[in-house]
Amino acid sequence: MKKQIIKACTVLTGAILISCVVPYEPAALTDREGYIVVEGNISLTSPFTIQISRSAGISSVQSGAKNIKYERTANVYVRDRQNNTYAPVSVSELGEYFFDFSSQDPDPTGEYQLVIHSGLDGNTYESEFEQAKLSGTMELSYVKDEAAQEFRILVNSHDSEKNSRYYYWTYIETWDYVSRIRSDCYFNGIKVVKVQQPAYMYRCWKSEPASDILLLETTNLSEDRVKDFPIRKIPYMNTRISQHYSIEVTQTILTPQAYEYLETMRKNSNDVGDLFSPQPNEIRGNIRCVNNPEAFAIGYISVCNSSKQRLSVNCTELPKYYETVLEDTLMSIHSTPYDLSILVGMGYSPYNIDEMVGVSTWNLTRCVDCRYFGGEPVRPSFWPETWPTY
């Protein structure tokens, strides 16, 4: 790589483009702020999460506002018909209430509901009592489509008793990736110093949950069978499949009412702002305020015995996207902290220091530090031991 020695840096300014758009804001949507939103399902066989937040008006979402208000102080628990209660084990800053009472042998034939005593509005919300739907086994596979230049995860499921019919899948995908340049130093705010474990900036792992609502019904089929349903499609040049990829899929069987609710939510998410979009009063779900019938609640709580499956794939043989690396920038080891800080502010990081020559070598942080893209240099516990550690 060609190199140049500099002592100071300049900052380039770019043009700002402004578009003037008047959003479509039906009255039924613009005033829907502050209503309780409940997301998640009750699982009798594994840990589960219930997230509680407050709705934002369409106008604030369209203007780019992301000030989601999470409710972290509610008294939340699961209750059965015998009035046994099950409390969460912890609560996160994002209003996520974590439960796991599978070791308490809950009755798989019993009926359960979620109860929320809100600390924000003082109301009590309850979901309707439901009996758990059993989820059959599923199988995961993948296919490399050379024509479409994409990688697809497929799910297969079958219920010989024909009791499933309404399928819902969620997933969490995890992948590893490496930086374009391996670094063995960093800027500590004063000078560039060597690191003891340089690999912490070279290889990272990142996880993300599904962003789509994945639904399928088999009511119009003679068999209750799901065959090669693509739950994830990834273009070949995506970083997710540049090295190794793992996905954990959860299959849940829904009631017809829960399926209809999620289908309405899916359409609303895809078509919001359209004149014919489903309106909020169509997606209230099965949660009601017991002390104030006028209080609006959004969410549908299902009770389920979900099944999970993990698929891990070595993707090192697939085509990869490589970002063009810019020219290196050399800085004297006697550069002031101010000069080095300016370079950091421009998006650069050091990756090598040669004290004999008296310079440190810098390049774009995105090419030097894998953490730039949101991952962490922490190997997940489920990661196959046979895969290389670099």
Secondary structure, 3 states (H helix, E strand, C coil): CCEEECCCCCCCCCCCCCCCCCCCCCHHHHCCCCCEEEECCEECCCCEEEEEEECCCHHHHHCCCCCCEECCCCEEEEEECCCCEECCCEECCCCEEEECCHHHCCCCCCEEEEEEECCCCCCEEEECCEECEECCCEEEEEEEECCCCEEEEEEEEECCCCCCCEEEEEEEEEEEEECCCCCCEEECCCCEEECCCHHHHCEEEEEEECCCCEEEECCCCCCCEEEEEEEEEEECCCHHHCCEEEEEEEEEECCHHHHHHHHHHHHHHHHCCCCCCCCHHHCCECEEECCCCCCCEEECCCEEECEEEEEEEECCCCCCCCCCCCCEEEEECCCCHHHHHHHHHCCEEEEEEECCCCEEEEEEHHHHCHHHHCCECCCCCCCCCCCCCC
